[in-house]
Amino acid sequence: MGRPLQELGRDDGPVPVGDADKDEEEEEEEEEEEMCRLGLSLVRIAMEERCHDSMLQLLSDFLQPRLYPPPDVTSHLLRGILLDPESPPVLVLQAYSLLMRVQRNHPATLSTVPWDWDLLVSAMNERGSKCRQALSLLLQYVVHTLQDDFHLRLRRPLGSIAKATLSCNTNMPHVRDVIDWLVAAVESSTAVPGEQGSDTETEKRKARDDGLKMLLMLQKMLALAVEVDCSPTTSSNKISETLLHILMSSALRRPHRQLLLRTLDSRLLQCKLVELLLQRVCTEPTELPMSLSLILHFLRSATLPAEPTDGEEGWRRWRELLQLLWMLVVSYQEVTDGHLRRPITQRAGCSHPPIRTKRDDITRAELQEASEHFLSRASADLGPAPPPQVQELLSHLREHLLGFCTH
């Protein structure tokens, strides 16, 4: 077992709370109590004798909404049953269901959470087909504990499990672990010609489905990493720089890139990452900040490299460019309208309108010029008439951007 999570978060110090919060917590403490001695004794006997089915049945019988099991019992559910490679699938599911039942009624805190980062790393390093189900359930449980605790502590997030594990300021190596797992999940859940060896179609489909489930959970963890330090712009910049290096590598192909970008749970991170990616492929560097003017600049001068598998379908890279621009427009709009650059603790009370800059004031003439320049570049590459897949997407993008034009 690694360092307890409560030790990882100690340097933040105590955070004062109001009298109302104290009264509420005291009331909750009075209502909750550890499960009865008789039931606990029977459960522990079954644990010692490794009678997993009996232990699970007893625990299910004795658990009530106001009763919670002690840490050694929840730890056994997680480590001794759910992650035990010898556990039958039915018992793995039962253990997960009980963990989630406890989590719903008694959300884990920094001092009671039954998993630590070393456990997560160890489990993620054993991604064989036999443990895919357990690994997927583990990630779902981990994400639930992180999200529940973080949202319950929005007014004092420094004491949260997420802060202790996913802070870009103090635990960036953990965030890099999540990114590495994310890339592995993307690769296993994306069908690319020539990959996945000699597996049968059923095995390939199962691997892709499992990979996609894990991918979505890991994206939620990255989204928390953006927020926990209450400096989302700084954190998204750090994470996007790491992701950009991976996206630009030759190991990831277009399907991988598209899946990773589409499934990003944080719109702020998505906006920053697509911006950095398009800056890298611009033929004309610019100092423009993120804005609608920058999006028009990308439309005029960004050119994605061709993929080895494109063959005569060179239009695919132009369609991908338009898809990235669509993603950038939508995510930028959500970042601006939702005040996502502000700390999450300040957004609920933020009533002023979205902040626009002069760089967001684009005209119909500028949009027309950028669109024509894009078509000219695409035609030079593909021939005088780019295929409908490109022209239709460009038309939809133009129509959307027209709504932002000042005149």
Beta strands, then each sheet from edge to edge (+ up, - down):
strand 1: 33-34
strand 2: 67-68
sheet 1: 1+ 2+
end
